[in-house]
Amino acid sequence: MPYDNAMAESVIGLYKTEVINKQGPWRHRQAVEFASLAWVDWFNNEAAAVNL
């Protein structure tokens, strides 16, 4: 069954803009991992609460 993945693409675009492009260039993979974890935590807990 086909589905619309616009929401997933939107979240990925936001992640790339807010984390990868703004905080780079990256020297180590571990730095990207920690920044990604921090962003996911923020997105799941802080950003979701603002939209309520």
TORDREN-306604 format. One record per atom (N, C-alpha, C, CB): residue number from 1; atom name; x, y, z. Coordinates in Angstrom, 2 decimals, padded with zeros to 5 digits. Glycine has a CB too. Layout:
<atoms>
+-----+------+---------+---------+---------+
!  nr ! atom !      px !      py !      pz !
+-----+------+---------+---------+---------+
! NUM !   CA !       X !       Y !       Z !
...
+-----+------+---------+---------+---------+
</atoms>
This chain:
<atoms>
+-----+------+---------+---------+---------+
!  nr ! atom !      px !      py !      pz !
+-----+------+---------+---------+---------+
!   1 !    N !  000.85 ! -001.18 !  000.00 !
!   1 !   CA !  000.00 !  000.00 !  000.00 !
!   1 !    C !  000.90 !  001.24 !  000.00 !
!   1 !   CB ! -000.97 !  000.00 !  001.23 !
!   2 !    N !  000.72 !  002.14 ! -000.94 !
!   2 !   CA !  001.51 !  003.37 ! -000.97 !
!   2 !    C !  001.13 !  004.31 !  000.17 !
!   2 !   CB !  001.34 !  004.08 ! -002.32 !
!   3 !    N !  002.07 !  005.09 !  000.61 !
!   3 !   CA !  001.81 !  006.03 !  001.68 !
!   3 !    C !  002.55 !  007.33 !  001.39 !
!   3 !   CB !  002.23 !  005.44 !  003.05 !
!   4 !    N !  002.14 !  008.38 !  002.06 !
!   4 !   CA !  002.75 !  009.68 !  001.90 !
!   4 !    C !  003.83 !  009.85 !  002.96 !
!   4 !   CB !  001.69 !  010.82 !  001.99 !
!   5 !    N !  005.06 !  010.03 !  002.54 !
!   5 !   CA !  006.14 !  010.16 !  003.50 !
!   5 !    C !  006.58 !  011.62 !  003.67 !
!   5 !   CB !  007.33 !  009.31 !  003.07 !
!   6 !    N !  005.68 !  012.55 !  003.44 !
!   6 !   CA !  006.01 !  013.97 !  003.55 !
!   6 !    C !  006.39 !  014.34 !  004.98 !
!   6 !   CB !  004.83 !  014.82 !  003.09 !
!   7 !    N !  005.76 !  013.76 !  005.96 !
!   7 !   CA !  006.08 !  014.08 !  007.35 !
!   7 !    C !  007.50 !  013.63 !  007.69 !
!   7 !   CB !  005.07 !  013.42 !  008.31 !
!   8 !    N !  007.86 !  012.43 !  007.29 !
!   8 !   CA !  009.22 !  011.94 !  007.54 !
!   8 !    C !  010.25 !  012.81 !  006.84 !
!   8 !   CB !  009.35 !  010.48 !  007.08 !
!   9 !    N !  009.98 !  013.19 !  005.60 !
!   9 !   CA !  010.90 !  014.05 !  004.86 !
!   9 !    C !  011.03 !  015.41 !  005.53 !
!   9 !   CB !  010.43 !  014.21 !  003.42 !
!  10 !    N !  009.96 !  015.92 !  006.09 !
!  10 !   CA !  009.98 !  017.19 !  006.78 !
!  10 !    C !  010.85 !  017.12 !  008.04 !
!  10 !   CB !  008.56 !  017.62 !  007.15 !
!  11 !    N !  010.73 !  016.05 !  008.80 !
!  11 !   CA !  011.52 !  015.89 !  010.01 !
!  11 !    C !  013.00 !  015.71 !  009.66 !
!  11 !   CB !  011.02 !  014.68 !  010.84 !
!  12 !    N !  013.28 !  014.95 !  008.62 !
!  12 !   CA !  014.67 !  014.76 !  008.19 !
!  12 !    C !  015.26 !  016.09 !  007.73 !
!  12 !   CB !  014.75 !  013.71 !  007.06 !
!  13 !    N !  014.49 !  016.88 !  007.00 !
!  13 !   CA !  014.96 !  018.19 !  006.56 !
!  13 !    C !  015.23 !  019.11 !  007.74 !
!  13 !   CB !  013.94 !  018.83 !  005.63 !
!  14 !    N !  014.36 !  019.09 !  008.74 !
!  14 !   CA !  014.56 !  019.90 !  009.93 !
!  14 !    C !  015.83 !  019.47 !  010.66 !
!  14 !   CB !  013.35 !  019.80 !  010.86 !
!  15 !    N !  016.03 !  018.16 !  010.79 !
!  15 !   CA !  017.23 !  017.62 !  011.44 !
!  15 !    C !  018.49 !  018.08 !  010.72 !
!  15 !   CB !  017.18 !  016.09 !  011.49 !
!  16 !    N !  018.49 !  017.97 !  009.40 !
!  16 !   CA !  019.67 !  018.37 !  008.63 !
!  16 !    C !  019.95 !  019.85 !  008.78 !
!  16 !   CB !  019.49 !  018.02 !  007.16 !
!  17 !    N !  018.90 !  020.66 !  008.78 !
!  17 !   CA !  019.08 !  022.10 !  008.90 !
!  17 !    C !  019.56 !  022.49 !  010.29 !
!  17 !   CB !  017.79 !  022.82 !  008.59 !
!  18 !    N !  018.92 !  021.95 !  011.32 !
!  18 !   CA !  019.21 !  022.35 !  012.69 !
!  18 !    C !  020.48 !  021.74 !  013.26 !
!  18 !   CB !  018.06 !  022.00 !  013.57 !
!  19 !    N !  020.82 !  020.53 !  012.87 !
!  19 !   CA !  021.96 !  019.84 !  013.48 !
!  19 !    C !  023.15 !  019.78 !  012.53 !
!  19 !   CB !  021.56 !  018.44 !  013.91 !
!  20 !    N !  022.97 !  019.14 !  011.42 !
!  20 !   CA !  024.09 !  018.83 !  010.55 !
!  20 !    C !  024.69 !  020.10 !  009.94 !
!  20 !   CB !  023.65 !  017.89 !  009.44 !
!  21 !    N !  023.87 !  020.96 !  009.37 !
!  21 !   CA !  024.41 !  022.14 !  008.70 !
!  21 !    C !  024.85 !  023.23 !  009.67 !
!  21 !   CB !  023.37 !  022.70 !  007.77 !
!  22 !    N !  024.10 !  023.47 !  010.74 !
!  22 !   CA !  024.43 !  024.55 !  011.67 !
!  22 !    C !  025.60 !  024.23 !  012.58 !
!  22 !   CB !  023.23 !  024.89 !  012.50 !
!  23 !    N !  025.75 !  022.97 !  012.98 !
!  23 !   CA !  026.77 !  022.63 !  013.96 !
!  23 !    C !  028.04 !  022.06 !  013.35 !
!  23 !   CB !  026.21 !  021.64 !  014.94 !
!  24 !    N !  028.04 !  021.81 !  012.04 !
!  24 !   CA !  029.22 !  021.25 !  011.38 !
!  24 !    C !  030.26 !  022.32 !  011.16 !
!  24 !   CB !  028.83 !  020.60 !  010.04 !
!  25 !    N !  031.40 !  022.04 !  010.60 !
!  25 !   CA !  031.83 !  020.71 !  010.13 !
!  25 !    C !  032.18 !  019.79 !  011.30 !
!  25 !   CB !  033.04 !  020.85 !  009.20 !
!  26 !    N !  032.02 !  018.52 !  011.06 !
!  26 !   CA !  032.20 !  017.51 !  012.09 !
!  26 !    C !  033.58 !  016.88 !  011.98 !
!  26 !   CB !  031.10 !  016.43 !  012.00 !
!  27 !    N !  034.25 !  016.75 !  013.09 !
!  27 !   CA !  035.58 !  016.15 !  013.11 !
!  27 !    C !  035.54 !  014.65 !  013.39 !
!  27 !   CB !  036.46 !  016.85 !  014.15 !
!  28 !    N !  034.52 !  014.24 !  014.16 !
!  28 !   CA !  034.44 !  012.83 !  014.54 !
!  28 !    C !  033.00 !  012.35 !  014.44 !
!  28 !   CB !  034.98 !  012.62 !  015.97 !
!  29 !    N !  032.86 !  011.09 !  014.12 !
!  29 !   CA !  031.52 !  010.50 !  014.04 !
!  29 !    C !  030.81 !  010.55 !  015.39 !
!  29 !   CB !  031.61 !  009.06 !  013.54 !
!  30 !    N !  031.56 !  010.41 !  016.45 !
!  30 !   CA !  030.97 !  010.44 !  017.80 !
!  30 !    C !  030.31 !  011.78 !  018.08 !
!  30 !   CB !  032.04 !  010.14 !  018.85 !
!  31 !    N !  030.88 !  012.86 !  017.59 !
!  31 !   CA !  030.28 !  014.18 !  017.79 !
!  31 !    C !  028.92 !  014.27 !  017.10 !
!  31 !   CB !  031.22 !  015.29 !  017.27 !
!  32 !    N !  028.82 !  013.69 !  015.91 !
!  32 !   CA !  027.54 !  013.66 !  015.19 !
!  32 !    C !  026.53 !  012.83 !  015.95 !
!  32 !   CB !  027.72 !  013.11 !  013.76 !
!  33 !    N !  026.96 !  011.71 !  016.49 !
!  33 !   CA !  026.06 !  010.84 !  017.24 !
!  33 !    C !  025.51 !  011.54 !  018.48 !
!  33 !   CB !  026.78 !  009.56 !  017.65 !
!  34 !    N !  026.36 !  012.21 !  019.25 !
!  34 !   CA !  025.90 !  012.90 !  020.45 !
!  34 !    C !  024.98 !  014.07 !  020.11 !
!  34 !   CB !  027.09 !  013.40 !  021.26 !
!  35 !    N !  025.31 !  014.82 !  019.06 !
!  35 !   CA !  024.45 !  015.92 !  018.65 !
!  35 !    C !  023.10 !  015.40 !  018.17 !
!  35 !   CB !  025.12 !  016.75 !  017.53 !
!  36 !    N !  023.10 !  014.27 !  017.48 !
!  36 !   CA !  021.86 !  013.67 !  017.01 !
!  36 !    C !  020.99 !  013.21 !  018.18 !
!  36 !   CB !  022.15 !  012.49 !  016.07 !
!  37 !    N !  021.62 !  012.58 !  019.16 !
!  37 !   CA !  020.87 !  012.14 !  020.34 !
!  37 !    C !  020.27 !  013.32 !  021.09 !
!  37 !   CB !  021.78 !  011.33 !  021.28 !
!  38 !    N !  021.03 !  014.39 !  021.22 !
!  38 !   CA !  020.52 !  015.58 !  021.91 !
!  38 !    C !  019.35 !  016.17 !  021.14 !
!  38 !   CB !  021.63 !  016.63 !  022.09 !
!  39 !    N !  019.43 !  016.20 !  019.81 !
!  39 !   CA !  018.36 !  016.77 !  019.00 !
!  39 !    C !  017.10 !  015.90 !  019.08 !
!  39 !   CB !  018.81 !  016.92 !  017.53 !
!  40 !    N !  017.26 !  014.59 !  019.03 !
!  40 !   CA !  016.10 !  013.69 !  019.13 !
!  40 !    C !  015.43 !  013.86 !  020.49 !
!  40 !   CB !  016.53 !  012.22 !  018.92 !
!  41 !    N !  016.22 !  013.98 !  021.54 !
!  41 !   CA !  015.66 !  014.21 !  022.87 !
!  41 !    C !  014.88 !  015.52 !  022.89 !
!  41 !   CB !  016.77 !  014.23 !  023.94 !
!  42 !    N !  015.46 !  016.57 !  022.35 !
!  42 !   CA !  014.77 !  017.87 !  022.29 !
!  42 !    C !  013.49 !  017.76 !  021.47 !
!  42 !   CB !  015.69 !  018.94 !  021.69 !
!  43 !    N !  013.56 !  017.14 !  020.31 !
!  43 !   CA !  012.41 !  017.03 !  019.42 !
!  43 !    C !  011.28 !  016.25 !  020.08 !
!  43 !   CB !  012.81 !  016.36 !  018.10 !
!  44 !    N !  011.61 !  015.15 !  020.75 !
!  44 !   CA !  010.58 !  014.31 !  021.37 !
!  44 !    C !  009.98 !  014.93 !  022.62 !
!  44 !   CB !  011.16 !  012.98 !  021.72 !
!  45 !    N !  010.75 !  015.71 !  023.35 !
!  45 !   CA !  010.27 !  016.22 !  024.64 !
!  45 !    C !  009.92 !  017.71 !  024.62 !
!  45 !   CB !  011.31 !  015.97 !  025.68 !
!  46 !    N !  010.74 !  018.53 !  024.04 !
!  46 !   CA !  010.53 !  019.96 !  024.08 !
!  46 !    C !  009.65 !  020.45 !  022.91 !
!  46 !   CB !  011.87 !  020.67 !  024.06 !
!  47 !    N !  010.00 !  020.08 !  021.70 !
!  47 !   CA !  009.28 !  020.57 !  020.53 !
!  47 !    C !  007.85 !  020.07 !  020.52 !
!  47 !   CB !  010.00 !  020.15 !  019.25 !
!  48 !    N !  007.62 !  018.85 !  020.92 !
!  48 !   CA !  006.27 !  018.30 !  020.94 !
!  48 !    C !  005.40 !  019.04 !  021.95 !
!  48 !   CB !  006.31 !  016.80 !  021.28 !
!  49 !    N !  005.96 !  019.45 !  023.07 !
!  49 !   CA !  005.20 !  020.16 !  024.09 !
!  49 !    C !  004.80 !  021.57 !  023.64 !
!  49 !   CB !  006.00 !  020.24 !  025.37 !
!  50 !    N !  005.61 !  022.19 !  022.82 !
!  50 !   CA !  005.32 !  023.55 !  022.34 !
!  50 !    C !  004.10 !  023.54 !  021.43 !
!  50 !   CB !  006.54 !  024.14 !  021.60 !
!  51 !    N !  003.94 !  022.48 !  020.65 !
!  51 !   CA !  002.85 !  022.42 !  019.68 !
!  51 !    C !  001.50 !  022.06 !  020.30 !
!  51 !   CB !  003.18 !  021.42 !  018.60 !
!  52 !    N !  001.50 !  021.67 !  021.56 !
!  52 !   CA !  000.23 !  021.30 !  022.20 !
!  52 !    C ! -000.48 !  022.53 !  022.56 !
!  52 !   CB !  000.44 !  020.43 !  023.43 !
+-----+------+---------+---------+---------+
</atoms>
